[in-house]
């Protein structure tokens, strides 16, 4: 599945996960995160969010990497990006600069400047230092 991510083969990544499930092989957080990243790189945000939901439903705990990939997949969906960021915070998973920068990028692409300003303020509350990607 990791190779699928690197080659942007999101459909193959999803088929491999389905085959693993059919065979009774449990996918771990790394495997599912790779599939989410493959969806992100191919602009398939709906599939990325679906994988994240299935991950939680199968009791595999998402990590920052899986959440960041899902947020990045929502580059034209600022509401979903911000909701994922809030979910991370509620799940006591600390968003990082990458998480916030990906959500800011979604706000920027959607011209959601008020939300972007609020997010920058929230980053300060979290003591996250913006970097070149943030701006």
Secondary structure, 3 states (H helix, E strand, C coil): CHHHHHCCCHHHHHHHHHHHHHHCCCCCHHHHHHHHHHHHHCCCHHHHHHHHHHHHHCCCCCCHHHHHHHHHHCCCCHHHHHHHHHHHHHCCCCCCHHHHHHHHHHHHHCCCHHHHHHHHHHHHHCCCCCCCCCC
